């Protein structure tokens, strides 16, 4: 049985990826900061490894001992990635790093942008995303069997111990407080999206079949934030009623990152590389998932 060392197993993406690997017959050893999570992870078959992202020695030891490594804990921590790359140097072990499609985002403030879907890392990312892009490029350029997966707006019930995603729950909580759906500016900005189960399947496929230095966006649909706000309004019993908020109000509520690159931007990408690898996503139903009050 092959062993995969993972960061982020208590998170939404990491927990779902770990569950998919376990189902496929892998042993998963997961870095876990809080001991209170040990029993829940052990119950589903994950071997907890005590430590945090600050524990370089633990990460290096576990990476060197495993057959493969997957980082889902942080797209923006260069120290974790550097530690893993150093630990795997000279080996033929696979490493998958998780990025995020805000690297392809603009600063649209809710306005529509006619953007050609990105198929690879932007050549000239916005300053706010330059550091994340630098990590992605470093992984792809390193001597080894390494890949980067770049998820879009993720939805669906997580199959790990964390069930909910990030962006849609942020909007749902705000809508519940306001009594109607919310979007920024015109709400015409668009995000590519992907179901968590399809995303987890992509990780397994990349682990088993991807060539070295490969980069994959994960998407199977695209929607405007206003469309999502309407669906949230219906799911909460508000009859589809929505309202716009300014970017300043959004920053006050969600912070600079959440407002500009989480909910106010256009992030439009293409998963053509993943399809060429053999990825066949089956879900394309974000709006119906929201309206049915499913977990997302």
N, C-alpha and C positions, 0 to 999 in steps of 0.2 A: 504494500500500500504506500503510495507516494504521499509525502507530507508537504503541506503548504503553510508557510508562516504568513499571517496576516496582521496588519494594523487596522483598526477601525471596526472590529467585529461586533462591538456593541452599537454601532451606528446603523442607519437605514440602509445604505448601500452595502457596507461591509457585512452586516448580518445576513442580508439576502444572498450575497455572493457566497458566503460561507455555507449557507444552507444548500445552495445549488452544488457546491463542491462535495459536501458530505453525501448528497444524494447520488453523485457520480462516483463515489467510492474513495474519495480522498480523505486523508487525515488533516484536520485543520487545527493548527496551534495559533491562538490569537492573543495579541498583546492587550492586556486589560489593566486599566488604572485602578478601578474601584473593586475591592474584594467582594462587595455586596452583589456584584454581577457574576461572580464565579459559579454559583450554583445553577443559575439560569442557563449559562453557557454549557456547563457540564451536562445538564439535563438533555440538551439537544445534540451532544456529541462533540462539542468544541473543547479542546484542551486549553484552559486559560494559562497565560504566561504573565506573571505579575510584573508590571512595569508601565512606564509612561513614555511619551515621545521624547522626553528628556533623557531617558536611560539608554545612552549610546551603546554601552557594553552589552546590555540585554538584547537590543535590536541586532547588533552585529553577531552575537552568539547564535541567536535563533535563525537569522538569515543564513549564516554559514552552515547550520545543521540541517536546514530544510532542503527539499528538492526544488522548491520554487517559492517566490515571495510576491505578495500582492499588497500594495499600499492603498488603502481606502480612507485613511484617517484624515489626511490633509493634502490639499492640492498646492498649498503655499508654504510648506515647511522644507526648506532646502537642506536642513541638517539631517532630517530623517532620510531623505533621498540619498544624500551624500554618504551617509553611514551604510545604507544598503548597498549602494554601488561599490563601495570600498570592500565590503564583506564578500561580495560576489565576484570581485575582480579575478580573472583567470579561470573562472569556472564556466560551465556551459548551462548554468541554472537560469531558469526564466524569471523575469521580474516584470510585473505589470504595475504601472503607476497610474493613478486616477487624477485626471485634470477636471475641467468643467468648461462648458461652452460659453461662459461669459468672456472667455478669451477672444471670442468672435463678436462680442457685443459692442454696440455703439453707445452714445450717451444721448439717446433719443428723447428722453423725458416724455414718453408716451406717444410720440409721433411715429407715423409709418415711415419706413425707409425701404426703398426698392433695392435690396441687397441680393447680389448673386450668392447662393448658398456656398459657404466655405466647405471645402473638402479636405483641407489641411490646415496646419497652424498658420494664422495670419502673419504675413511678412512684416507688417508694421503695426503691431498691436497698440492699443491705447496705453499711455503711460501707466494707468492704474493696473493694467494686466501684464505689464512687461515682465515682472518678476515671476509670475506663474508660467508665462511662456518660456522664460529662460530655463526653468526647471524641466519643462517638457522637452525642450531641445537638448538639454544635457543628458536626459535619459536616452533619447533616440540616438545621440551621437556617441554614447559610451560603448566601449568594446565589450559586447556581451549579447545575450539573447533577451533583449528588453523591448517592451511595448508600452504605449500610452493609450488608455481609453478615456474619451472625453464625453461624459454624459450631458444631456440637455435637461429640460425641465422634466423631472421624474415624477411619476404618479403610480398609484396602486398600493395595495397593502403589502408592507414589507414582510418577508418570510423569516426574518431574524427576530431578535427581542425588541427592536425598535420598529414600530409599524408605520409611522407617518413620515412623509417626505417633508420638504421645507417650504417651497414657494406657495403652493396652493393653500396649505394650512395657515401661512402668514396672512394671505388674503381673506381666508375664511374667518379667522379670529377677528380681523378688523371689520369685516362685514357684519359679524354677529354683534359687535359693539355699536356699529353705526345704524343698523337696521336696514341696510341695503348693501348691494355689492359695490366695491370700490375699484377704481383704476386710476392711473396717473395720466394727467393731461387728457389727450383725446382717446387714449386707450387703444390706439390703432397699432401700437408696437407689437411685434410678433416674436414668439419663441417656438423653436422646434421642441418636441417632447418625446418621451419614451416611457414605456411601462417598466416597472421594476423587475418583473419576471423576464421580460425580453432582455433587459440589461444584464441580469445575472447570467442568462444563457450566453451572452456575448463574452463575458469574462471567461467562462468555461471554454468556449471555442478559441479564444485568443490564447489561453493557457496551453491548449493542446495542439493548435495548428498554426498560429501566427508566426511569420518569419521575423527575424531580428530587425529592430529599428522601425516597427510598424506603428502607425497612428490611426485611431478609429474614433470618429464621431458616432454616437449612438442616438439615433432619432427615427421616429416612425409617425410623423405628423407635425402639423404646425398650426398655431392658433393665435389670435390676437388676445391681449390681456382683457379687452372689453368683453369678448366672447366668454372668457373664463369667469369674469365678474358676474355676468348674467347667469351663468350656470350655478355659481355659488349662491346667488340671490334666490334662485328657484329652489335649491337644495335646502335652504334655511327657511323657506316658507314666505319669502318676501316678494314672490310673484315676478321675479325678474327685474325688479327695480334696482337701478344702479346710479352712481354719481361719480363725478370726477373729483380728484384732489390734486392740488398743486405739487410740484416736485419738492417744494419747501415743506409742505405738510407730510409728504412721504418720507423725507429725510428725518423729520422729527419723530415719526413713528417707527421707521425701520433702519435708520442710520444711512450713511452715505452709500455703502456697498449695497445694502438691500434695495434702496430706492433707485439708484442709478443703474446697477448691473444685475439686480435680481428681478425687478419688476417694472422698470422704466425703459429698458433697452430693447433693441431688436437683436436677437441671437438666432441666426438662421444658418443652418448647416446641413450637410448631406452625408448620409451613411453609406455612400457608394463603396468605400473601401471595405466596410464591414460586410456588405452584401457580396462583394467579390470574394471574401473569405469563406462565405457560405452561411452567413447569419440570416435567419428567416424570422423576423419579428411577427407576432400574430395579433398584437393589441394595437388598436388605433381608435381609442374611445375615451379620451380624457373627459370630454364634456358629459357623456352619459355616466361615467364613473362618478363624477361630482354630483350630478343630479340625483342619482340613485342613493346618494349618501354613503357610498362605499368609502373605505379608508383610502387616503391618498397622501 
